[in-house]
Amino acid sequence: EPEVTQTPSHQVTQMGQEVILRCVPISNHLYFYWYRQILGQKVEFLVSFYNNEISEKSEIFDDQFSVERPDGSNFTLKIRSTKLEDSAMYFCAGRSWNTEAFFGQGTRLTVV
Amino acid sequence: TQLLEQSPQFLSIQEGENLTVYCNSSSVFSSLQWYRQEPGEGPVLLVTVVTGGEVKKLKRLTFQFGDARKDSSLHITAAQTGDTGLYLCAGDPRDTGTASKLTFGTGTRLQVTL
């Protein structure tokens, strides 16, 4: 059964450093998303991506965040200068035209 | 802003008991999805309900979508320890054919003990 794959599973980085979180969505998916979940809190929407551009982004997704899908396969989330409060689980998700969203296993980002 | 409130937030029961989790909103959703999440893992889809009043069953789990498509419930019959986890509802506005985002509920953490 196809699945959404995220790497790395856990990333520890120093404050101020850049991180790139990677996702390989299911091949026939068209819409892609990043969500995050701070420990003990709800899952929050960050950004949606369709047709190689951002469709919608939340207030969380400020200038420090960017997404791209450079090769039509990998879908990445970059945080340019990490802050302590960026520590969270980051989930990639994808969906096709009229299907449910399927989530990856997540990347746990720890900023120290 | 669309908000989804789940209740209860925490539930600790013994194996064999029944329980119901509620997901409520003032907004109308095109569909509503239920996920279960284990610690350190991503949400895993359980079911999608689409039609107002729809009832879906998944073994001992019964999902219902409200008539007005603003709320949903999850009922578990004869809970087992394997049902332990975080249950999330997520509403899909799908107002157009765009990349509409899911709005997640606040979550219900269920613990089932022997």
Interface residues (C-beta under 8 A of the other chain):
Chain A: V4 Q6 L30 Y31 F32 Y33 Y35 K42 V43 E44 F45 S48 F49 Y50 S55 E56 M89 F91 A93 W97 E100 A101 F102 F103 G104 Q105 G106 R108
Chain B: Q33 Y35 G40 E41 G42 P43 V44 L45 T48 L88 A90 G97 T98 A99 S100 K101 L102 T103 F104 G105 T106 G107
